[in-house]
């Protein structure tokens, strides 16, 4: 599950932004395991990617402001098994993170990734949402 969003002024840390995005986008709670990757995007901003365990969620109760905007398209939750085959079948961006996840699945000790952990991201002041429609 990839959850992303921007750091807002009310977020004290990147981790706080991540936990808020999880609450908004999937009405969930998460336990952050650790920061697993950082990269610079095309705007020169650093994006922080975390490994986290989602402890509960209900996509039907999502509350993020983007869900109430008609100009943002529709949002659907796509559950993808945490396997290299399944990840190869989706366009997960940025590509560097897709590669990192596939590599971790092929060599589990590289990221200490296990099937019950999910990847989530909190980006610095940039919004990313998966939208379709």
JONORFEN-V299226 format. One record per residue. PSI is psi in whole degrees, -180 to 180 (999 if undefined). OMEGA is omega in whole degrees, -180 to 180 (none if undefined). Layout:
psi	omega
PSI	OMEGA
PSI	OMEGA
This chain:
psi	omega
125	178
122	179
134	-178
163	178
-179	-178
158	173
124	180
163	-179
-29	-179
-10	180
120	-179
-31	-177
169	174
-37	179
-40	177
-40	178
-43	179
-48	-179
-37	177
-44	179
-40	177
-44	178
-44	-178
-46	-170
-30	180
13	-177
51	-175
173	175
144	-178
151	170
118	180
126	179
-53	178
164	170
129	-178
-17	-179
151	172
146	174
159	176
132	178
-178	-176
-18	177
0	-179
10	180
147	177
128	176
137	-177
127	-179
128	-176
151	169
127	-177
157	176
121	177
117	-175
-25	175
153	178
157	177
97	-175
-28	180
-20	-179
18	-180
148	-175
3	-176
147	-178
-27	-180
-24	-179
-14	-178
9	-180
125	-179
-23	-177
4	-176
4	-179
-163	180
154	-180
132	178
143	176
122	177
114	175
127	-178
126	177
146	-178
72	177
157	179
-37	180
-46	-179
-42	179
-32	178
-22	-178
-2	179
152	177
91	-180
122	-179
148	0
154	-177
-34	-180
-37	179
-39	176
-45	179
-44	180
-44	180
-44	179
-41	178
-42	180
-34	178
-34	178
-31	-179
80	-170
-33	-178
-13	-180
-34	-178
1	-174
46	-177
134	174
161	-173
-19	-178
8	177
150	-177
154	177
132	178
156	-178
148	171
120	-176
150	-179
105	172
22	174
142	-179
137	173
130	177
147	172
119	179
149	176
150	173
999	none
